[in-house]
């Protein structure tokens, strides 16, 4: 029997997933406890593989394990769950992966409630939650019977469900932009209509898992960068770059105001040939617009690994309104 659930290509996954989702599902990473999307989610619905869309767990089997990760007593579809021996980190555990997406989901332990005594400890980053009232609308109508008291939205004949990567790619795109201190950059970018979310971090360097202290030395090669997730139907990549060139000085080499060093360079880290084409065109247009007295020195380079910065850097100026900021949005 054919299945609508398939593993997307690496290129599709990198476009559709956040860095954390990619790290967890493709590199067997683990998200932090109590700081993830679903550990405390009590809504009715099902959880599907964020990469392939295959159904995995139900809220009817979810319980509070006290661990800070979403936990379930059993799978919704046991055929979509694969167990593998995991002997990493000096211990023996049972890893759980999705059958069709081959995504790392988490681990299963024999210390849970219920008749089987199991605890399926999953990563939120590996899952996508489908609310009970949107099961038919989202292509999972066969599970609506699990929630008979819930009225379905936009009821229609059940269609094969799209994978999360397919569904997300159409409504989300990511950009990696560096233009000095990421506090001020993020504070402007997050307010642009069409921007869905922002995250600050480090990219453009060679060292793995750099800390802020590492990057500030200027020796790692990383630039302070903002990852911008936006809706391309509401905000084009070209328009986003127009904002980018207005919020910092693209003519100062390795410097913004009092911040000096390669970590403060102006750079657009592109993730596709189309992004490169648009970035080069916008850079050329800005260079010839006459609004800057010196040539634009912004780098347009292929994106490498993006490393999320420490939590206290995220939305820094939201939490510290009087904090340091050298960015303004120019006319």
N, C-alpha and C positions, 0 to 999 in steps of 0.2 A: 504494500500500500504506500502510495506517495504521501508525503507530509508537506505542509506549507512552511514548516519550520526548518530553516537552514542557517548555517553559520555564515555571516557576511564576510567579505574579503577584509584583509588587514587595513586596506585603504578606507573602506567604508566604516570600519570600526573606529579608526582614528578620527574620522570626520564626525561621527555620530556620538561618540562617548566622551564624557569628561575625562581628564587625566586620571582622576581617582577611579572611575569606572573601568578604564582601560587597564590600569595597574592591577586592580583586584581580579577582574575577569580573565585577563590574558597573561598575567604574571604571578598569579596566586598571591596577590597582596591581601592585606587585612586592614580594614578601615578602623578608626578609633571607636571604642565603645561609648555609648551615650551621646555621640556627636555624629549621628547618621540619620537618614531620613525616616526609617520605619521601626526603630527599636521600640518606640512608644506609640505607634499607630494602632488605634483601636477601631478604625472604620471597617465596615463590612466590605468584602471584595476578595479578589484573588491576586496572587503575585506571580508574575511571569518573568522569564529570562530577559534581561535588558538587551541582550544581543540578538536572540533569535525569536523571542516572543512566545516560546512554548510555555504552557501552563505548568506551574511548579507547586505552589502552596495556596492554601485558603485561610482566610481570617478565622474560619470556624475551628481551625486546628492551631491557631496562634496563642501563645501564652507568655506571661511575664516571667522570664527566667532569672531576672536580676543581673544579667551579664552585660546589658547595654547593647545587645544585638538582637534583631528579630529572631524569635525561636518558635519552632513548630513541633507538634507531636508526631506528625506524619506528612508525607507528600500528598498533594491533591492528585497528581498523576505519577504513580510510582514508576511507570515506564519512561518518564522523562528525567529520572534521577539516576545517576550512575555513581556507585561507590568505588573508591580507589584507596589503596594503602598509601599513607603519607608518613614517611619516616624522617622528614625534615626537622630541623631544630632539636635534634637529640631526643625525639619522642616518637611514639607510634600512634597515629591517629587515622581516622577514616575520613578521607576527603569526599566531598559531594560535588559533582559536576553535572551540568545539563547534558542530556544525551545528544541533542541535535546541534546545539550551539557550542558544545564542549567548553563552556565557560566555568571557571572556578566559582563556586557558590559559597562554600564554607565547609563545615565538618558536622558529623553526627556523633553524639555521645550517648552512653547508656545510663543517663542520670535524669531522664525526663519523666513527666507524669504520663498518665494514659495507660492503656492496656499493654503497649509494647515497651514502655519505659524508656523511650528514646527522646532525645533533644536534638532537633535539626537546627544548628546554630548557623545562621546565614549572614552574609554581608548585604546591607541595604543597597550598596553600589552594584550588586549583581542582579538586583530585582527592579521590576517596574510594577507598581500597584494599579490595578484596574478596579475602581469603585463598583460596588454591587449594582448601582443604578445605571452604569454605563457598559455593562457586559455585552448586551446586544449591539449597542452602538459601536463598540470597539472590536466586534468580531468574535466575542467569546460567549455568544448566546446560549450555548449548550450548558453553561454553568449557572444560568439565571435561576434554574430550579432549586439551587442550593439556598436561595434567598427569596422564598415565595412571597414574603410581605413587602418586597421592594419593587416599586414601579419602575420599569425600564424607560430610559430616555430614548426618543427617536427610534422606536422599534421598527425593525426592517428585517428582511430575510438575512440569515446569517451568511456572511462571506468569509472566506479564509482570512485569518488574521495576518496583518502585516507584521514583520519583525519590528522590534523597537528601533533598530538601525534605519530601516526603511521609513518608518513613520517619523522619526526624529530628523532625518536628513532634510525632509521637505520643509520643516518649520524652524530649523535651527542651523546656524553656521557659527563657527568659532574664528576669532581673530586674535593674534598675539602681537601686542603693540608695546613698544618701549620708548619712553620719552622723558627720562629723568626719574625723580622720586615717584614710586608707584602709588604713594598715598594720594597725592594731588591728581594724578592721572585717573585713578579709579573713581575719585570723588566726582569728576566731571563725566566720565564714561557711563557710570551707572545711571545717570539722569537722562541720557539721550533716549528719546522715544524709539522703541523697537529693540532696545537692549533688554535681554531677559535676565542675565546674571553676569557678575564679574568676579574675578578671583585674581589676587596678586601672587607673583612668584618670580622664579628665575629661569631664564633660558639663554641659549647662545653660548654656553660654556661646555667644557669637557668633563668636569668633575661631577660625580654622582652625588645626589642628595645633599646639595650645598646648603649651609646654614646662612643666615643673614651676616653673621660674623665672618664667614668665609668670603662671601660676595663683596663685603665692604673693603676687603684688602685690595680688590681690583685684580687679583692674580688668578681667579678661577675662569675668567672670560665670560661670565654670565652678565646679563643686563637685567635690571629691575623691570619686570614685564607685567602687563595686565592681560589676562585671558578674558576676552569679551565673547559671550554667547549672545547672539542676536537673531531676530526673526527676519530672514531675507525678504519676506513679503512686505514687511513694514519698514525695513531699513536696509538699503543696499550696502554692500561692502565698500563701494566707491564713496557713498555718502558718509559712511563711518570714517573713512580715511580723510575726507574733507574736515571733519571734526578734529581728527588726530593732528593734522597739520596746523590747526588753529589753537590748540591747547598747550603747545610747547614751541620752543625756538628750534627749528630743524636745521639751523645754520651753524650752531655752536658744536664743535667736535668734542665729544666725550664730556659734555658739560651742560647743565641747566642751572642758571643763576649761580648760587654758591655751592652747588653740588658738582664736584669735579671727579672724573674717573671714568673708565670704560663702562662701568656698571650703570652709568647715567647717559649712555649714548642714545642717539635717536635711531630706531630700527623698526622695521616691519618684518616680522618672521612669517613667511608665507607657507601655506600648507598644500597648495596646488598650483598648477601652471596658470590657471585662470586668476587666482589671487595675485600671482606674480605679475601677470599682464596688467591687471587693474592698478596694482601698487606702483609699477613703473610709470604708467600713464598719469596717475594723479601726482606723483612726485615731479614729473616733467612739467605738468601744468602749473604746479605751485612754484617751481623754479623760475618759470617765465612770467609769472603774474606781476612781478615787481613789488610785492608787498614786503619782501625781505631784502635788505641791502647787500647780503652776501649769498653765495651759492648754497643750496640745500645739500646737506651732507648725510641725510638719512640713508641708512643701509636697507636694502631689500634683499633678504637672504632666506634660504630654506629654514623652516622651523626644525629645531631639534627637540629634545626632551624638555618638557615644561615641568618644573618642580614647584609645587605649592609652597608658598612662604609660611612662616610661623603664624599661628592663629591670631596673635595680637596685631599683625599687620593687616588682616582682612577688615575692610570697611573702617580703616583706622580713623578717618576724619568724621565718620558718623559717631563713633564712640568718644572721639576727642576733638570736638568742633574747633577748639582754639589751637590745635596742633599745627606743626610746621607745614606750610603749603606754598609752593612757588609757581603754581599753575593757574592760569586764567584762560577763559575762552574768548579769544579775540574775534573781532569782526572780520 
